[in-house]
Amino acid sequence: MGAYRADDDYDYLFKIVLIGDSGVGKSNLLSRFTRNEFSLESKSTIGVEFATRSITVEDKVIKAQIWDTAGQERYRAITSAYYRGAVGALLVYDVTRNVTFENVERWLKELRNHTDSSIVIMLVGNKADLRHLRAVSTEDAMAFAENEGTFFMETSALESMNVEDAFTEVLTQIHQVVSKKALEVGNDPAAVPKGQTINVNDDVSAVKKAGCCAA
């Protein structure tokens, strides 16, 4: 069976990607959720980085592996590897910069081109603490999300508003999708659709099977 480190004691590993324009606060959302940290001195992300955090959903321990990327165009070559195996996405814009909301449509198209149709997508309007600078109305974003069939939440990584809720909601919804798929195939882990049953040492979402991949 092999010994697992405490950190490896989870039922599911879900890969979540953060996408959206540069400067919308993706890295601060990641650090707020995974380390409860926020940095005003946040630098632009170079390439790709990821962090993990485990939460419990319906008695199952879900380990989220959250990937963060530079929003700048010059890093776009990473896309297919970045999206591979992702079962959830937070598509982030800045409520104070309308252009970042306008670009959401393009990001969504790219996301859908690279991922499975069952991916759970949460549209996130970040920097909601900057109320006096707001340029994108909650109603407009809500209407867009409804039209596109995505979830929607406004967050503030600075004030720690809704950050926990946004990630938890995505992970809960993914868990429901996976549970439903498992039921449909009669709980046979070998028959879970492709993209789900993968060795957890690969940086992709996986259903953990005891003994398959001891650390």
MDTraj code that builds the backbone (N, CA, C; nanometers):
import mdtraj as md
import numpy as np

residues = "MET GLY ALA TYR ARG ALA ASP ASP ASP TYR ASP TYR LEU PHE LYS ILE VAL LEU ILE GLY ASP SER GLY VAL GLY LYS SER ASN LEU LEU SER ARG PHE THR ARG ASN GLU PHE SER LEU GLU SER LYS SER THR ILE GLY VAL GLU PHE ALA THR ARG SER ILE THR VAL GLU ASP LYS VAL ILE LYS ALA GLN ILE TRP ASP THR ALA GLY GLN GLU ARG TYR ARG ALA ILE THR SER ALA TYR TYR ARG GLY ALA VAL GLY ALA LEU LEU VAL TYR ASP VAL THR ARG ASN VAL THR PHE GLU ASN VAL GLU ARG TRP LEU LYS GLU LEU ARG ASN HIS THR ASP SER SER ILE VAL ILE MET LEU VAL GLY ASN LYS ALA ASP LEU ARG HIS LEU ARG ALA VAL SER THR GLU ASP ALA MET ALA PHE ALA GLU ASN GLU GLY THR PHE PHE MET GLU THR SER ALA LEU GLU SER MET ASN VAL GLU ASP ALA PHE THR GLU VAL LEU THR GLN ILE HIS GLN VAL VAL SER LYS LYS ALA LEU GLU VAL GLY ASN ASP PRO ALA ALA VAL PRO LYS GLY GLN THR ILE ASN VAL ASN ASP ASP VAL SER ALA VAL LYS LYS ALA GLY CYS CYS ALA ALA".split()
xyz = np.array([
    [0.0829, -0.1202, 0.0000],
    [0.0000, 0.0000, 0.0000],
    [0.0869, 0.1259, 0.0000],
    [0.1942, 0.1248, 0.0783],
    [0.2816, 0.2426, 0.0809],
    [0.2291, 0.3467, 0.1781],
    [0.3194, 0.4197, 0.2382],
    [0.2780, 0.5192, 0.3378],
    [0.2475, 0.6517, 0.2688],
    [0.1347, 0.7109, 0.3060],
    [0.0995, 0.8425, 0.2542],
    [0.1382, 0.9488, 0.3557],
    [0.1895, 1.0591, 0.3086],
    [0.2065, 1.1737, 0.3977],
    [0.0669, 1.2264, 0.4297],
    [0.0557, 1.2962, 0.5409],
    [-0.0746, 1.3509, 0.5796],
    [-0.1314, 1.4366, 0.4671],
    [-0.0450, 1.5077, 0.3979],
    [-0.0860, 1.5957, 0.2902],
    [-0.1506, 1.5178, 0.1752],
    [-0.1196, 1.3892, 0.1683],
    [-0.1717, 1.3079, 0.0589],
    [-0.3008, 1.2361, 0.0959],
    [-0.3542, 1.2654, 0.2123],
    [-0.4732, 1.1970, 0.2576],
    [-0.5983, 1.2681, 0.2048],
    [-0.6341, 1.2376, 0.0813],
    [-0.7505, 1.3015, 0.0212],
    [-0.8214, 1.2017, -0.0696],
    [-0.9475, 1.2318, -0.0984],
    [-1.0275, 1.1440, -0.1832],
    [-1.0208, 1.1839, -0.3301],
    [-1.0160, 1.3121, -0.3538],
    [-1.0117, 1.3621, -0.4908],
    [-0.9051, 1.4703, -0.5043],
    [-0.8449, 1.4755, -0.6214],
    [-0.7550, 1.5856, -0.6558],
    [-0.8155, 1.6542, -0.7771],
    [-0.8504, 1.7808, -0.7627],
    [-0.9124, 1.8547, -0.8723],
    [-0.8213, 1.9682, -0.9169],
    [-0.7960, 1.9730, -1.0438],
    [-0.7156, 2.0828, -1.0990],
    [-0.8080, 2.1975, -1.1390],
    [-0.7778, 2.3144, -1.0851],
    [-0.8539, 2.4361, -1.1138],
    [-0.7588, 2.5349, -1.1806],
    [-0.8036, 2.6016, -1.2860],
    [-0.7182, 2.7025, -1.3485],
    [-0.7754, 2.8417, -1.3257],
    [-0.6852, 2.9365, -1.3063],
    [-0.7217, 3.0783, -1.2966],
    [-0.6877, 3.1422, -1.4302],
    [-0.7858, 3.2078, -1.4908],
    [-0.7587, 3.2760, -1.6175],
    [-0.8181, 3.4161, -1.6131],
    [-0.7728, 3.5000, -1.7051],
    [-0.8178, 3.6386, -1.7091],
    [-0.6992, 3.7286, -1.7376],
    [-0.7279, 3.8536, -1.7671],
    [-0.6230, 3.9484, -1.8028],
    [-0.5207, 3.9669, -1.6916],
    [-0.4059, 4.0181, -1.7303],
    [-0.3013, 4.0500, -1.6337],
    [-0.3497, 4.1620, -1.5412],
    [-0.3173, 4.1503, -1.4128],
    [-0.3481, 4.2584, -1.3191],
    [-0.4870, 4.2553, -1.2574],
    [-0.5646, 4.1481, -1.2867],
    [-0.7000, 4.1431, -1.2297],
    [-0.7011, 4.0864, -1.0876],
    [-0.5853, 4.0314, -1.0452],
    [-0.5748, 3.9827, -0.9076],
    [-0.5789, 3.8316, -0.8934],
    [-0.5477, 3.7602, -1.0012],
    [-0.5513, 3.6131, -0.9950],
    [-0.4572, 3.5584, -0.8877],
    [-0.3346, 3.6112, -0.8836],
    [-0.2361, 3.5597, -0.7874],
    [-0.2769, 3.5869, -0.6435],
    [-0.3393, 3.7021, -0.6200],
    [-0.3845, 3.7328, -0.4845],
    [-0.5057, 3.6483, -0.4440],
    [-0.5900, 3.6117, -0.5403],
    [-0.6999, 3.5196, -0.5097],
    [-0.6427, 3.3842, -0.4692],
    [-0.5400, 3.3412, -0.5426],
    [-0.4743, 3.2138, -0.5132],
    [-0.4090, 3.2159, -0.3754],
    [-0.3329, 3.3206, -0.3465],
    [-0.2621, 3.3256, -0.2178],
    [-0.3589, 3.3447, -0.1012],
    [-0.4685, 3.4166, -0.1251],
    [-0.5691, 3.4358, -0.0195],
    [-0.6373, 3.3018, 0.0131],
    [-0.6695, 3.2243, -0.0881],
    [-0.7375, 3.0964, -0.0640],
    [-0.6430, 2.9908, -0.0074],
    [-0.5208, 2.9843, -0.0591],
    [-0.4322, 2.8744, -0.0188],
    [-0.3462, 2.9071, 0.1030],
    [-0.3151, 3.0370, 0.1246],
    [-0.2275, 3.0725, 0.2374],
    [-0.2844, 3.1837, 0.3252],
    [-0.4031, 3.2329, 0.2892],
    [-0.4644, 3.3475, 0.3562],
    [-0.3710, 3.4681, 0.3593],
    [-0.3075, 3.4927, 0.2450],
    [-0.2167, 3.6072, 0.2329],
    [-0.2617, 3.6974, 0.1183],
    [-0.2257, 3.8245, 0.1321],
    [-0.2522, 3.9226, 0.0260],
    [-0.1323, 4.0149, 0.0201],
    [-0.0862, 4.0448, -0.1009],
    [0.0280, 4.1346, -0.1132],
    [-0.0053, 4.2529, -0.2034],
    [0.0102, 4.3729, -0.1485],
    [-0.0100, 4.4934, -0.2306],
    [0.1039, 4.5094, -0.3311],
    [0.2158, 4.4430, -0.3009],
    [0.3342, 4.4535, -0.3874],
    [0.3380, 4.3423, -0.4923],
    [0.2252, 4.2807, -0.5141],
    [0.2187, 4.1649, -0.6029],
    [0.2814, 4.1932, -0.7399],
    [0.3735, 4.1063, -0.7791],
    [0.4405, 4.1191, -0.9095],
    [0.3627, 4.0390, -1.0129],
    [0.3854, 4.0710, -1.1392],
    [0.3237, 3.9912, -1.2446],
    [0.3788, 3.8497, -1.2393],
    [0.2883, 3.7545, -1.2553],
    [0.3303, 3.6138, -1.2577],
    [0.4060, 3.5884, -1.3877],
    [0.5162, 3.5168, -1.3760],
    [0.5933, 3.4799, -1.4945],
    [0.5664, 3.3331, -1.5222],
    [0.5105, 3.3032, -1.6376],
    [0.4831, 3.1637, -1.6694],
    [0.3699, 3.1092, -1.5851],
    [0.3925, 2.9946, -1.5196],
    [0.2870, 2.9251, -1.4466],
    [0.3323, 2.8888, -1.3059],
    [0.2424, 2.9005, -1.2108],
    [0.2718, 2.8459, -1.0779],
    [0.1424, 2.7860, -1.0234],
    [0.1536, 2.6974, -0.9250],
    [0.0310, 2.6474, -0.8652],
    [0.0492, 2.6269, -0.7154],
    [-0.0644, 2.6245, -0.6466],
    [-0.0649, 2.6007, -0.5021],
    [-0.1819, 2.5081, -0.4726],
    [-0.1767, 2.4429, -0.3576],
    [-0.2829, 2.3483, -0.3243],
    [-0.3455, 2.3797, -0.1892],
    [-0.4686, 2.3356, -0.1748],
    [-0.5363, 2.3414, -0.0455],
    [-0.6448, 2.2348, -0.0440],
    [-0.6626, 2.1697, 0.0688],
    [-0.7669, 2.0678, 0.0803],
    [-0.8858, 2.1208, 0.1593],
    [-1.0053, 2.0866, 0.1119],
    [-1.1272, 2.1209, 0.1857],
    [-1.2144, 1.9954, 0.1918],
    [-1.3132, 1.9950, 0.2798],
    [-1.4036, 1.8807, 0.2906],
    [-1.5380, 1.9168, 0.2304],
    [-1.5846, 1.8307, 0.1393],
    [-1.7154, 1.8485, 0.0775],
    [-1.7904, 1.7169, 0.0923],
    [-1.9046, 1.7213, 0.1603],
    [-1.9861, 1.6006, 0.1810],
    [-1.9026, 1.4819, 0.2285],
    [-1.8259, 1.5039, 0.3327],
    [-1.7424, 1.3997, 0.3951],
    [-1.6270, 1.3501, 0.3085],
    [-1.6046, 1.4128, 0.1955],
    [-1.4913, 1.3761, 0.1108],
    [-1.3855, 1.4864, 0.1205],
    [-1.2603, 1.4451, 0.1305],
    [-1.1525, 1.5442, 0.1328],
    [-1.1110, 1.5709, -0.0122],
    [-1.1279, 1.6949, -0.0510],
    [-1.0943, 1.7352, -0.1874],
    [-0.9708, 1.8232, -0.1839],
    [-0.8691, 1.7803, -0.2561],
    [-0.7477, 1.8601, -0.2666],
    [-0.7564, 1.9403, -0.3957],
    [-0.7535, 2.0697, -0.3826],
    [-0.7573, 2.1564, -0.5006],
    [-0.6149, 2.1918, -0.5387],
    [-0.5838, 2.1689, -0.6643],
    [-0.4540, 2.2117, -0.7168],
    [-0.4862, 2.3275, -0.8109],
    [-0.4521, 2.4482, -0.7671],
    [-0.4953, 2.5677, -0.8388],
    [-0.3787, 2.6274, -0.9160],
    [-0.3978, 2.6390, -1.0456],
    [-0.2931, 2.6890, -1.1354],
    [-0.3173, 2.8354, -1.1691],
    [-0.2088, 2.9090, -1.1673],
    [-0.2136, 3.0529, -1.1922],
    [-0.1168, 3.0833, -1.3060],
    [-0.1577, 3.1706, -1.3958],
    [-0.0715, 3.2023, -1.5096],
    [-0.0659, 3.3517, -1.5342],
    [0.0375, 3.3926, -1.6029],
    [0.0460, 3.5314, -1.6454],
    [-0.0647, 3.5578, -1.7466],
    [-0.1327, 3.6707, -1.7315],
    [-0.2391, 3.7046, -1.8271],
    [-0.1840, 3.7662, -1.9547],
    [-0.0526, 3.7979, -1.9568],
    [0.0029, 3.8651, -2.0743],
    [0.0050, 3.7745, -2.1965],
    [-0.0144, 3.8370, -2.3108],
    [-0.0192, 3.7645, -2.4374],
    [0.1051, 3.6797, -2.4616],
    [0.2214, 3.7285, -2.4216],
    [0.3441, 3.6574, -2.4610],
    [0.3569, 3.5208, -2.3947],
    [0.2731, 3.4929, -2.2971],
    [0.2800, 3.3615, -2.2330],
    [0.1731, 3.2668, -2.2860],
    [0.1067, 3.3045, -2.3930],
    [-0.0062, 3.2261, -2.4387],
    [0.0321, 3.0889, -2.4938],
    [0.1596, 3.0670, -2.5223],
    [0.2030, 2.9384, -2.5768],
    [0.1795, 2.8243, -2.4780],
    [0.1624, 2.8562, -2.3504],
    [0.1461, 2.7506, -2.2501],
    [0.0050, 2.6924, -2.2464],
    [-0.0857, 2.7510, -2.3222],
    [-0.2274, 2.7200, -2.2988],
    [-0.2651, 2.5735, -2.2928],
    [-0.2326, 2.4929, -2.3932],
    [-0.2887, 2.3578, -2.3922],
    [-0.2421, 2.2761, -2.2723],
    [-0.1147, 2.2874, -2.2351],
    [-0.0655, 2.2145, -2.1174],
    [-0.1289, 2.2706, -1.9905],
    [-0.1475, 2.4006, -1.9888],
    [-0.2058, 2.4673, -1.8716],
    [-0.3482, 2.4176, -1.8462],
    [-0.4260, 2.4050, -1.9530],
    [-0.5659, 2.3650, -1.9394],
    [-0.5843, 2.2148, -1.9228],
    [-0.4847, 2.1357, -1.9614],
    [-0.5017, 1.9904, -1.9641],
    [-0.5422, 1.9340, -1.8275],
    [-0.6520, 1.8598, -1.8252],
    [-0.6961, 1.7949, -1.7017],
    [-0.7729, 1.8850, -1.6075],
    [-0.7920, 2.0109, -1.6441],
    [-0.8647, 2.1023, -1.5546],
    [-1.0123, 2.0652, -1.5507],
    [-1.0686, 2.0613, -1.4308],
    [-1.2113, 2.0313, -1.4156],
    [-1.2887, 2.1524, -1.3630],
    [-1.2150, 2.2591, -1.3345],
    [-1.2788, 2.3818, -1.2883],
    [-1.1953, 2.5022, -1.3284],
    [-1.2610, 2.6170, -1.3406],
    [-1.1888, 2.7393, -1.3771],
    [-1.2534, 2.8596, -1.3101],
    [-1.1673, 2.9507, -1.2651],
    [-1.2140, 3.0818, -1.2220],
    [-1.1689, 3.1804, -1.3284],
    [-1.2657, 3.2410, -1.3941],
    [-1.2383, 3.3390, -1.4997],
    [-1.2531, 3.4767, -1.4366],
    [-1.1408, 3.5440, -1.4180],
    [-1.1372, 3.6639, -1.3347],
    [-1.1264, 3.7923, -1.4177],
    [-1.2068, 3.8913, -1.3787],
    [-1.1912, 4.0261, -1.4339],
    [-1.1858, 4.1230, -1.3166],
    [-1.1514, 4.2475, -1.3466],
    [-1.1385, 4.3524, -1.2451],
    [-1.2595, 4.4449, -1.2583],
    [-1.3408, 4.4562, -1.1533],
    [-1.4642, 4.5364, -1.1627],
    [-1.4369, 4.6850, -1.1906],
    [-1.3120, 4.7281, -1.1732],
    [-1.2795, 4.8696, -1.1970],
    [-1.2244, 4.8941, -1.3385],
    [-1.2029, 4.7864, -1.4148],
    [-1.1469, 4.8025, -1.5507],
    [-1.2343, 4.7297, -1.6516],
    [-1.3141, 4.8070, -1.7229],
    [-1.4121, 4.7499, -1.8147],
    [-1.3486, 4.6599, -1.9214],
    [-1.2280, 4.6965, -1.9663],
    [-1.1620, 4.6179, -2.0716],
    [-1.1383, 4.4734, -2.0261],
    [-1.1128, 4.4538, -1.8980],
    [-1.0877, 4.3172, -1.8481],
    [-1.2161, 4.2344, -1.8524],
    [-1.3315, 4.3026, -1.8411],
    [-1.4604, 4.2340, -1.8521],
    [-1.4920, 4.2052, -1.9985],
    [-1.4584, 4.3000, -2.0857],
    [-1.4805, 4.2798, -2.2294],
    [-1.4018, 4.1586, -2.2798],
    [-1.2850, 4.1355, -2.2228],
    [-1.2002, 4.0240, -2.2674],
    [-1.2447, 3.8875, -2.2140],
    [-1.3408, 3.8883, -2.1226],
    [-1.3885, 3.7637, -2.0628],
    [-1.4398, 3.6668, -2.1698],
    [-1.5079, 3.7224, -2.2695],
    [-1.5643, 3.6390, -2.3767],
    [-1.4548, 3.5605, -2.4498],
    [-1.3435, 3.6285, -2.4761],
    [-1.2310, 3.5635, -2.5451],
    [-1.1681, 3.4550, -2.4577],
    [-1.1534, 3.4849, -2.3295],
    [-1.0977, 3.3856, -2.2373],
    [-1.1884, 3.2627, -2.2285],
    [-1.3183, 3.2889, -2.2250],
    [-1.4153, 3.1796, -2.2136],
    [-1.4092, 3.0890, -2.3365],
    [-1.3951, 3.1504, -2.4528],
    [-1.3862, 3.0745, -2.5779],
    [-1.2615, 2.9854, -2.5749],
    [-1.1503, 3.0434, -2.5334],
    [-1.0255, 2.9671, -2.5271],
    [-1.0379, 2.8518, -2.4271],
    [-1.0955, 2.8815, -2.3125],
    [-1.1145, 2.7800, -2.2086],
    [-1.1968, 2.6633, -2.2626],
    [-1.3057, 2.6956, -2.3284],
    [-1.3948, 2.5905, -2.3802],
    [-1.3316, 2.5122, -2.4942],
    [-1.2419, 2.5762, -2.5680],
    [-1.1706, 2.5064, -2.6759],
    [-1.0716, 2.4043, -2.6221],
    [-1.0252, 2.4237, -2.4991],
    [-0.9187, 2.3390, -2.4440],
    [-0.9643, 2.2416, -2.3357],
    [-1.0920, 2.2482, -2.2963],
    [-1.1342, 2.1661, -2.1828],
    [-1.2615, 2.0882, -2.2139],
    [-1.2911, 1.9939, -2.1260],
    [-1.4106, 1.9112, -2.1377],
    [-1.5351, 1.9966, -2.1136],
    [-1.6439, 1.9593, -2.1786],
    [-1.7662, 2.0397, -2.1675],
    [-1.8242, 2.0397, -2.0257],
    [-1.7837, 1.9425, -1.9425],
    [-1.8387, 1.9374, -1.8061],
    [-1.7609, 2.0252, -1.7078],
    [-1.6616, 2.1003, -1.7575],
    [-1.5824, 2.1866, -1.6681],
    [-1.6737, 2.2863, -1.5963],
    [-1.6456, 2.3096, -1.4691],
    [-1.7235, 2.4049, -1.3895],
    [-1.6540, 2.5408, -1.3975],
    [-1.7279, 2.6414, -1.4428],
    [-1.6681, 2.7743, -1.4625],
    [-1.7357, 2.8765, -1.3718],
    [-1.6537, 2.9520, -1.3016],
    [-1.7022, 3.0599, -1.2156],
    [-1.6465, 3.1918, -1.2680],
    [-1.7355, 3.2823, -1.3091],
    [-1.6947, 3.4171, -1.3468],
    [-1.6751, 3.4954, -1.2180],
    [-1.5589, 3.5589, -1.2039],
    [-1.5253, 3.6282, -1.0793],
    [-1.4921, 3.7748, -1.1066],
    [-1.5718, 3.8626, -1.0458],
    [-1.5435, 4.0056, -1.0531],
    [-1.4636, 4.0443, -0.9307],
    [-1.3324, 4.0593, -0.9472],
    [-1.2455, 4.0851, -0.8322],
    [-1.2269, 4.2361, -0.8095],
    [-1.1699, 4.2694, -0.6967],
    [-1.1452, 4.4080, -0.6517],
    [-1.2754, 4.4825, -0.6195],
    [-1.3739, 4.4051, -0.5716],
    [-1.5040, 4.4633, -0.5383],
    [-1.4961, 4.5607, -0.4208],
    [-1.3799, 4.5625, -0.3507],
    [-1.3628, 4.6589, -0.2405],
    [-1.3465, 4.8022, -0.2927],
    [-1.3079, 4.8148, -0.4210],
    [-1.2855, 4.9493, -0.4778],
    [-1.4180, 5.0059, -0.5301],
    [-1.5122, 5.0235, -0.4380],
    [-1.6495, 5.0588, -0.4752],
    [-1.6581, 5.1896, -0.5541],
    [-1.5779, 5.2869, -0.5167],
    [-1.5834, 5.4191, -0.5802],
    [-1.5250, 5.4178, -0.7218],
    [-1.4561, 5.3107, -0.7586],
    [-1.3938, 5.3024, -0.8916],
    [-1.4653, 5.2039, -0.9837],
    [-1.5752, 5.1473, -0.9372],
    [-1.6430, 5.0420, -1.0136],
    [-1.6788, 5.0873, -1.1556],
    [-1.6458, 5.0011, -1.2534],
    [-1.6764, 5.0307, -1.3935],
    [-1.7676, 4.9243, -1.4554],
    [-1.7747, 4.8077, -1.3911],
    [-1.8580, 4.6977, -1.4431],
    [-1.9677, 4.6693, -1.3414],
    [-2.0925, 4.6799, -1.3839],
    [-2.2023, 4.6586, -1.2891],
    [-2.2212, 4.5103, -1.2605],
    [-2.2662, 4.4826, -1.1396],
    [-2.2943, 4.3448, -1.0982],
    [-2.3994, 4.2843, -1.1908],
    [-2.4988, 4.3660, -1.2287],
    [-2.6083, 4.3181, -1.3139],
    [-2.5577, 4.2725, -1.4507],
    [-2.4680, 4.3503, -1.5109],
    [-2.4140, 4.3145, -1.6432],
    [-2.3392, 4.1818, -1.6368],
    [-2.2581, 4.1671, -1.5321],
    [-2.1783, 4.0455, -1.5179],
    [-2.2694, 3.9257, -1.4909],
    [-2.3714, 3.9478, -1.4102],
    [-2.4650, 3.8411, -1.3770],
    [-2.5390, 3.7944, -1.5020],
    [-2.5799, 3.8912, -1.5834],
    [-2.6514, 3.8593, -1.7078],
    [-2.5611, 3.7801, -1.8030],
    [-2.4337, 3.8197, -1.8105],
    [-2.3377, 3.7495, -1.8967],
    [-2.3200, 3.6046, -1.8484],
    [-2.3026, 3.5883, -1.7175],
    [-2.2826, 3.4554, -1.6594],
    [-2.4039, 3.3661, -1.6844],
    [-2.5208, 3.4244, -1.6679],
    [-2.6443, 3.3482, -1.6881],
    [-2.6551, 3.3028, -1.8337],
    [-2.6231, 3.3934, -1.9226],
    [-2.6283, 3.3664, -2.0657],
    [-2.5310, 3.2566, -2.1057],
    [-2.4145, 3.2554, -2.0402],
    [-2.3091, 3.1593, -2.0763],
    [-2.3150, 3.0318, -1.9925],
    [-2.4060, 3.0278, -1.8959],
    [-2.4195, 2.9088, -1.8131],
    [-2.3035, 2.8889, -1.7157],
    [-2.2479, 2.9996, -1.6687],
    [-2.1395, 2.9893, -1.5698],
    [-2.1908, 3.0376, -1.4339],
    [-2.1182, 3.0062, -1.3297],
    [-2.1477, 3.0610, -1.1979],
    [-2.0887, 3.2020, -1.1931],
    [-2.1279, 3.2802, -1.0939],
    [-2.0770, 3.4172, -1.0842],
    [-2.0661, 3.4609, -0.9387],
    [-1.9580, 3.5321, -0.9093],
    [-1.9391, 3.5871, -0.7756],
    [-1.8467, 3.7081, -0.7842],
    [-1.8736, 3.8071, -0.7008],
    [-1.7797, 3.9183, -0.6889],
    [-1.6944, 3.8944, -0.5644],
    [-1.5658, 3.9254, -0.5763],
    [-1.4725, 3.8960, -0.4674],
    [-1.3842, 4.0176, -0.4378],
    [-1.3204, 4.0119, -0.3219],
    [-1.2132, 4.1046, -0.2896],
    [-1.1042, 4.0245, -0.2210],
    [-0.9935, 4.0041, -0.2918],
    [-0.8816, 3.9327, -0.2305],
    [-0.8248, 4.0175, -0.1162],
    [-0.8330, 4.1498, -0.1318],
    [-0.7830, 4.2415, -0.0292],
    [-0.8611, 4.2250, 0.1015],
    [-0.9938, 4.2315, 0.0908],
    [-1.0786, 4.2217, 0.2104],
    [-1.1167, 4.0777, 0.2440],
    [-1.0692, 3.9831, 0.1650],
    [-1.1005, 3.8411, 0.1840],
    [-1.2509, 3.8144, 0.1690],
    [-1.3143, 3.8891, 0.0817],
    [-1.4586, 3.8754, 0.0602],
    [-1.4884, 3.7749, -0.0505],
    [-1.5653, 3.6718, -0.0163],
    [-1.6123, 3.5707, -0.1127],
    [-1.5032, 3.4868, -0.1782],
    [-1.3778, 3.5022, -0.1385],
    [-1.2700, 3.4233, -0.2006],
    [-1.2892, 3.2759, -0.1652],
    [-1.3062, 3.2512, -0.0381],
    [-1.3315, 3.1154, 0.0104],
    [-1.4545, 3.0570, -0.0587],
    [-1.5604, 3.1379, -0.0629],
    [-1.6873, 3.0920, -0.1207],
    [-1.6738, 3.0585, -0.2689],
    [-1.5998, 3.1397, -0.3423],
    [-1.5857, 3.1166, -0.4868],
    [-1.5166, 2.9837, -0.5148],
    [-1.4041, 2.9590, -0.4480],
    [-1.3312, 2.8336, -0.4690],
    [-1.4125, 2.7136, -0.4178],
    [-1.4742, 2.7294, -0.3003],
    [-1.5503, 2.6195, -0.2409],
    [-1.6690, 2.5816, -0.3282],
    [-1.7357, 2.6823, -0.3826],
    [-1.8501, 2.6564, -0.4705],
    [-1.8059, 2.5779, -0.5944],
    [-1.6952, 2.6182, -0.6552],
    [-1.6444, 2.5486, -0.7737],
    [-1.6114, 2.4032, -0.7390],
    [-1.5414, 2.3826, -0.6273],
    [-1.5024, 2.2470, -0.5873],
    [-1.6241, 2.1605, -0.5540],
    [-1.7250, 2.2215, -0.4924],
    [-1.8480, 2.1489, -0.4592],
    [-1.9213, 2.1069, -0.5864],
    [-1.9281, 2.1988, -0.6821],
    [-1.9958, 2.1686, -0.8088],
    [-1.9216, 2.0599, -0.8862],
    [-1.7875, 2.0638, -0.8839],
    [-1.7083, 1.9603, -0.9523],
    [-1.7359, 1.8251, -0.8870],
    [-1.7393, 1.8255, -0.7537],
    [-1.7661, 1.7020, -0.6807],
    [-1.9009, 1.6427, -0.7226],
    [-2.0003, 1.7292, -0.7425],
    [-2.1325, 1.6826, -0.7853],
    [-2.1264, 1.6223, -0.9252],
    [-2.0524, 1.6871, -1.0149],
    [-2.0361, 1.6359, -1.1521],
    [-1.9712, 1.4976, -1.1489],
    [-1.8636, 1.4859, -1.0714],
    [-1.7897, 1.3592, -1.0632],
    [-1.8753, 1.2500, -0.9989],
    [-1.9484, 1.2847, -0.8936],
    [-2.0348, 1.1867, -0.8253],
    [-2.1424, 1.1371, -0.9203],
    [-2.1978, 1.2287, -0.9992],
    [-2.3029, 1.1937, -1.0946],
    [-2.2472, 1.0998, -1.2012],
    [-2.1269, 1.1313, -1.2504],
    [-2.0642, 1.0458, -1.3515],
    [-2.0369, 0.9073, -1.2937],
    [-1.9919, 0.9030, -1.1682],
    [-1.9619, 0.7750, -1.1034],
    [-2.0892, 0.6911, -1.0903],
    [-2.2008, 0.7570, -1.0565],
    [-2.3281, 0.6859, -1.0445],
    [-2.3716, 0.6298, -1.1792],
    [-2.3535, 0.7126, -1.2830],
    [-2.3953, 0.6711, -1.4169],
    [-2.3203, 0.5484, -1.4664],
    [-2.1949, 0.5331, -1.4213],
    [-2.1178, 0.4164, -1.4658],
    [-2.1153, 0.3069, -1.3586],
    [-2.2082, 0.3165, -1.2642],
    [-2.2221, 0.2116, -1.1643],
    [-2.1079, 0.2044, -1.0650],
    [-2.0521, 0.3220, -1.0315],
    [-1.9470, 0.3290, -0.9294],
    [-1.8219, 0.2463, -0.9614],
    [-1.8009, 0.2171, -1.0872],
    [-1.6790, 0.1453, -1.1256],
    [-1.5709, 0.2489, -1.1525],
    [-1.4711, 0.2608, -1.0626],
    [-1.3714, 0.3671, -1.0799],
    [-1.2984, 0.3579, -1.2134],
    [-1.2863, 0.2357, -1.2659],
    [-1.2144, 0.2191, -1.3927],
    [-1.2924, 0.2819, -1.5076],
    [-1.4235, 0.2994, -1.4864],
    [-1.5071, 0.3505, -1.5946],
    [-1.5350, 0.5003, -1.5828],
    [-1.4745, 0.5641, -1.4832],
    [-1.4925, 0.7091, -1.4698],
    [-1.4363, 0.7741, -1.5959],
    [-1.5088, 0.8715, -1.6534],
    [-1.4664, 0.9285, -1.7820],
    [-1.3214, 0.9758, -1.7820],
    [-1.2640, 0.9701, -1.8996],
    [-1.1244, 1.0109, -1.9185],
    [-1.1026, 1.1503, -1.8619],
    [-0.9892, 1.1707, -1.8001],
    [-0.9626, 1.3012, -1.7398],
    [-0.9877, 1.2981, -1.5902],
    [-1.0516, 1.1903, -1.5442],
    [-1.0777, 1.1802, -1.4006],
    [-0.9831, 1.0813, -1.3324],
    [-0.9684, 0.9623, -1.3909],
    [-0.8861, 0.8612, -1.3250],
    [-0.7447, 0.8657, -1.3801],
    [-0.6609, 0.9395, -1.3124],
    [-0.5247, 0.9594, -1.3593],
    [-0.4345, 0.9516, -1.2375],
    [-0.3188, 0.8958, -1.2540],
    [-0.2234, 0.8893, -1.1440],
    [-0.2059, 1.0286, -1.0839],
    [-0.2208, 1.0392, -0.9523],
    [-0.2159, 1.1719, -0.8906],
    [-0.0784, 1.2374, -0.8990],
    [0.0220, 1.1607, -0.9383],
    [0.1538, 1.2239, -0.9535],
    [0.1610, 1.3075, -1.0802],
    [0.0672, 1.2828, -1.1736],
    [0.0550, 1.3728, -1.2873],
    [-0.0158, 1.4966, -1.2335],
    [0.0191, 1.6131, -1.2859],
    [-0.0439, 1.7355, -1.2347],
    [-0.1787, 1.7573, -1.3004],
    [-0.2656, 1.6602, -1.2833],
    [-0.3992, 1.6720, -1.3403],
    [-0.4987, 1.6139, -1.2417],
    [-0.6258, 1.6430, -1.2642],
    [-0.7272, 1.5992, -1.1711],
    [-0.7352, 1.4480, -1.1693],
    [-0.7611, 1.3948, -1.0538],
    [-0.7606, 1.2498, -1.0400],
    [-0.8567, 1.2042, -0.9329],
    [-0.9040, 1.0835, -0.9496],
    [-0.9728, 1.0157, -0.8414],
    [-0.8698, 0.9260, -0.7772],
    [-0.8504, 0.9428, -0.6488],
    [-0.7431, 0.8685, -0.5824],
    [-0.7861, 0.7243, -0.5549],
    [-0.7011, 0.6305, -0.5883],
    [-0.7279, 0.4899, -0.5588],
    [-0.6201, 0.4423, -0.4625],
    [-0.6592, 0.3787, -0.3549],
    [-0.5640, 0.3379, -0.2522],
    [-0.4531, 0.2530, -0.3140],
    [-0.3321, 0.2865, -0.2814],
    [-0.2189, 0.2038, -0.3211],
    [-0.1660, 0.2288, -0.4605],
    [-0.2324, 0.3131, -0.5385],
    [-0.1863, 0.3261, -0.6775],
    [-0.0646, 0.4165, -0.6885],
    [-0.0502, 0.5041, -0.5942],
    [0.0540, 0.6045, -0.6171],
    [0.1075, 0.6574, -0.4850],
    [0.1672, 0.5697, -0.4075],
    [0.2226, 0.6129, -0.2789],
    [0.3352, 0.7107, -0.2999],
    [0.3475, 0.8058, -0.2089],
    [0.4513, 0.9059, -0.2224],
    [0.5877, 0.8415, -0.2013],
])
top = md.Topology()
chain = top.add_chain()
for i, resn in enumerate(residues, 1):
    res = top.add_residue(resn, chain, resSeq=i)
    for name in ("N", "CA", "C"):
        top.add_atom(name, md.element.get_by_symbol(name[0]), res)
traj = md.Trajectory(xyz[None], top)
